[in-house]
Structure formats: structure tokens, C-alpha cells
Amino acid sequence: MIAVATNPEHRAAASEFFELFKTAWEFYRSGEEYDAVICCGIIPSDIRASLVLVYASSELSFDRQHQLQVLQQDHSRELPSYRRWRLPVYAGLASIICNGKRHDAIAGKTKYSIATEIKVGEQFFIRIGYDLFAEVRHLLFNGQPAQFAQVPVIEIHITIVRNILVEHQIPFEEVPPVPAGYNFIVCLTHDVDHFAIRNHKCDHTMLGFLYRASIGSMCELLRGRKSLRQVARNWLAILSLPLIYLRILPDFWSKLERYLELDRASTFFIVPKKGEAGTTASGARLARRAVRYDLSQLQARLSEILARRGEIGVHGIDAWRDTAEARKEREQIQALTHTSEVGVRMHWLFFDSESAGKLDEAGFLYDSTVGYNETVGYRAGTTQAFRPFGTKRLLELPLHIMDTALFYPTHLNLSPKQAMMRVNDMVDDMRQFGGLLMVNWHDRSIAPERLWDDFYADLVGKLESEGGWFCTATEAAQWFRRRREVTFGISGSEAALASTRSEAGLPGLRIRSYDGEQRSQPCAAKDRPTDPSFSEVLLDGAKEVARAI
Ligand SMILES: [Zn+2]
């Protein structure tokens, strides 16, 4: 068993960290014997454990006692690294200098190590120069800046703890965020911001469309960003506009059915209120945020969406800042879908520090707003669904990849090839760490003038070939909830099995066991760290399949 000794202010972050790691643990109880104790900020004097991880960015009496020198580093400049990853640190960083053995796994740019291992009697202490749970709190509550968007920091923190436990032959079990039979989870979602070009006449949306479809397309052709065929499609789209307004031709922005064909499971976020812009945090009203469609326009599509493994969620306008409005927006969509549970993503990703609490109180199952408008990556530093601090039931399914972030000239402005390289890196992360890749491809993005449909089809094919489980956002939330419900008893996996209820249609869970013995590595791999070996049991509802990895 692993124990955590920390200050009261870190307890919530420690609890959530272990929901993401999902291994057996408890808060430190004096006098108990443990396999390992993780200390963050405090060190109990009477620890009975062979391994003690000591996290702190400031000097502790422990450091003075063992002649460790703690040298503060500027964490905005100094970036430790772990294996192939850079590890941004946000809440304080120190180099730990001692005459003993350096723990070279976590290194700083300077000659100093961020972690040091010392042996005191029969106990191993690993002293690490940052506060693990302060970092977790910062990432899940404040998020990380766009410059470090590509680093799934929390997964790296979990990997560091796991690897230290394995190196020290501590036996433990974990339930990784990897569904049985797959390598990771994929949610293909679509914010419905326009629905029909027919809704737009002489407004900024139409003028922007005309400019980008005509002159913009030609410029993109010259830059190699669009093909001649795509330019022709855009010009034809412009010419077809009168017939679309006369309802002779179908509206080329009404593409929801096409997504149902491309996706294996789709989630559409729909704005419940036509013509309402809502307000910003400062109270300003940005008229362009209002949408021009109303729910009656989508009515005919809804039964088809729901029948073809599609889900409807709320694309919130005011829900992020007002609980009563959040409740109203939820009820408007649920009156349409007649579903017992519904999730939400804010239009333009409006969100603040109190939004999660308000959405939780308003009865949403999940939120999927925590992401970037300007880039792709891990705003909360994780590939996983998590429970925002202060909420009782809501799960946050962070948004990772958004079409406009990849391609808009004001954002990343990538070519399709560059964008696919960026996506490939994130798929590599998913294969490495598991978790949920949340994609948002807007309703009009596979239509003129954007024509990001070929890229999207390639992306879906890539995610399928890499072993993604495609599901709706509600299914993803249910899967993560089921994983959170697993509790570990004295007999480990048996207790976990007992607490895992079978849920129709959801893939099972995996239980990985590290038996506390270091397996021998092939000679060629001796010089470089390899992933620890484990055995795995798959829990697929009532069916249990054991296999050795
Ligand atoms: Zn939107």
C-alpha cells in the first residue's frame, strides 16, 4: 500500500492525482507500515516504509538533517526533463545537491539534478525538487499556458511515480485509462455554430465566407494549402448561393449527416438560444457570438442523430457564468432529446474558475470546455477525464484538438501535412499514456469554404488504425466514472472486480499488476530506460480474461 503525507491544502489534489493514477493508496496514518510513502511538503518522523518520495520546492528540516542543499530555480526559465519529455513546473522548483547518489531520471538543464536518492539505514529517500500536488492543483485548476500545450504533464508525473515504485520493487496494481480491447478513447465532437449558410445574408459570416471562398481560396492555392479541385468547389459554392436561398439546392453547411457517416460515434453541441450573445466575464456583449439558427431547424435531424449513435449536448451561451441560466440551457436541450443525462461545451470556450461548480450544480454530466482556442494540446496537462475541484459529480473531458486552432491563420496556421504531424504526436501520447482524445470539428468545417473534410477523414482513419475506441462524450464520461468507482481491497484485483459493475456497450477495464520484481531487460536495452513489465487482467463486464504481457 502507498500512503500520502501532505498538508491539508493539498489533500484534494492528492485525491484527484490518485483517481488519475488509479492505484491503491491512503492518507498516511501514523504507526502504519507501508510499501511506500509519498510526502509533499511535510515528512512524518516515524515513517515505516522502505521507500519514501519527498516532494518539496523549499528546504525542509529533512534536507538540513541529511546535508542536502536545496537551490531555488526559476521555474519559468528552468525546465526539467524526464526521458524524452520536457517537464514544465509551475509552483516552484529547486535543484537538490548532495554528495550521495543522484537520481538522474529527472534532470535539470543545469548541472544539478532535480531529484536525489539517499539511503538512510534500510530506507531509500528520493528527494524531488517540486511540490507534486501543488503542480497537480495548478494544472487542473489554472491550466498551463499554450507554450507548453504539447506536454501531458500530469501523465508524466504519474509515470515518474510509477517508475520509481517499479525500480524499488514495490508491488502495486493500477487501472490504466485504457479500455479493454483498445489503446485509447476517441470522442469526435462537433460544435454547431452555424448549421445553415441560409441563416446568413449580409452579415460578417457571409462577407467572410465570400472573401475566403473567392480570393482567400486563390491565395491558398498559391501557397499550396488548397488544391485546384477545392478552389473549384468553393467557386461553385458561391455560384450556388442563390439556388440555396431559393431552397432549390440543399444547404452545403447543413452537414450533420455527413459526420454521422464519417464518425463511428458523434457528439453534437447545439446552442439552445438563437440570437443571444451572452456576456463576457467583464459584462461586455460580443454580438458576433450569437448564433442565427434555432432549435426548430434541427428538429428533423435529431431523431436520425440519436438513432445513429449520435449524441446531442449543450453548446452553452451563459451556462458558464450563471447556474440558473445553465439549468435553463440544459432543460432546453433535454426537452428536445428526452435523454436523462446531458453534457456541455461553451461556445467560444468561455469559462472561468467558478464555471465547473456552476455546471455541476446545474446538473450536467460532463463539461468539455477546458482546451485552447489558439492551439492544440493539454490545457489541464492530462489526457484523462478529471473531476474539477469543488464539484460533486461533473467530469471534465478536456478538449484537445480543434480544427480552427490547427488551420486558422491567426492561430497555428498549419498546412495539412504539418497539422497531421502535430496530431500524430498526440496520438503517440495516447498510445503511451492512454486516455481520451477529444476532437472538435465544427459543423461547417467539412464544407466550403474551409473544406477540411479530406484531412478530417484521414484523421478518423488514423485514430481507428491506432486502436482508438470511438464513443460519444457521455459514453466516455460513463467509462471514466466506472473506472473511478473501482476500489482496491486487501486482495487487490478481486476487490476491484467485485466493485466493477457491468455496463452495456462499454469496454471493460484493465488491472495491471506490478509484482515488485524487476524483470531482466534485453542486453540492447540495458542502457536506456524501458517501460516496466506488468501482468494484466481484463475486466469486461462479467467476463474476465487473464493474460500475461
Ligand atoms: Zn461554438
Boltz pocket constraint, residues with backbone or C-beta under 6 A from the ligand:
constraints:
  - pocket:
      binder: B
      contacts: [[A, 191], [A, 192], [A, 193], [A, 315], [A, 346], [A, 347], [A, 348]]
      max_distance: 6.0
